Amino acid sequence: MIIGVTGLIGSGKSAVTAIFKSLGAEVADADLLGKEVVDNDPGVLYRLALEFGDSILTRHKTLNRRELGRLAFASKEATARLNDIVHPALLKKLDDIIAQARKNNRILIIDAALLIYWNYHKRIDVTILVSSTADCRRRRMMAKGLTESEFRSRTASQLSEGVLRQAADLVLTNNGTLENLQKQAEKLYRDLTEMG
């Protein structure tokens, strides 16, 4: 069974994915896959530097992710340029992981903010939206070091929650404690895996 977990920045989708992983699921984290693509494909890093400038490179010529994020999420156009460079290789990796999980009859969780943007919800078995108020999401991301303006620009670059809700099969609300989220996620995982 292939389960997608998506949500806006700071919604808690990675926390839900971690809970599913602790219950035995395999996980494909789109952010980590994107990082691997950039780290292991010099052509991708070169194209990013051409597009966004040398300020995205450290003095060791590796990616300064914070600076790339600042530039790439400054506008929808800049985000689209970032996606055009990184996503083809990322999605190829994801296709391979999904094919392997299906072949081995494994439970695979795809943790991806852009799952619905990529239309991947149409290619998997279940899509879960982790939903949270803007206030909760802002507090979580600022606790992780994002500024208010970085939070706003990243939120603006994402699909609206309304669009995500329409495409999702299930919605898990995360406005409470981590313990509450744990209980909800464990129950949902049991329900899904007993069905599948």
PEZIMO-V551703 format. One record per backbone hydrogen bond with DSSP energy under -1.0 kcal/mol. NH is the residue of the N-H (numbers start at 1). CO is the residue of the C=O. Records with the same first field share a line. If there is no record, write none. Layout:
NH: CO ; CO
//
This chain:
3: 108
4: 126
5: 110
6: 128
11: 8
16: 12
17: 13
18: 14
19: 15
20: 16
21: 17
22: 18
24: 21
25: 20
26: 107
28: 109
30: 111
33: 29
34: 30
35: 31
36: 32
37: 33
38: 34
39: 35
40: 36
41: 37
44: 41
45: 41
46: 42
47: 43
48: 44
49: 45
50: 46
51: 47
52: 48
53: 49
56: 53
57: 54
58: 62
61: 58
64: 56
65: 63
68: 64
69: 65
70: 66
71: 67
72: 68
73: 69
74: 71
79: 75
80: 76
81: 77
82: 78
83: 79
84: 80
85: 81
86: 82
87: 83
90: 86
91: 87
92: 88
93: 89
94: 90
95: 91
96: 92
97: 93
98: 94
99: 95
100: 96
101: 97
102: 98
103: 99
104: 100
105: 102
106: 101
108: 1
109: 26
110: 3
111: 28
112: 5
115: 112
118: 114
119: 116
120: 115
122: 119
123: 120
125: 2
126: 2
128: 4
129: 170
130: 6
131: 172
137: 133
138: 134
139: 135
140: 136
141: 137
142: 138
143: 139
145: 142
146: 141
151: 147
152: 148
153: 149
154: 150
155: 151
156: 152
157: 153
158: 155
164: 160
165: 161
166: 162
167: 163
168: 164
169: 127
170: 127
172: 129
174: 131
181: 177
182: 178
183: 179
184: 180
185: 181
186: 182
187: 183
188: 184
189: 185
190: 186
191: 187
192: 188
193: 189
194: 190
195: 191
196: 192
//
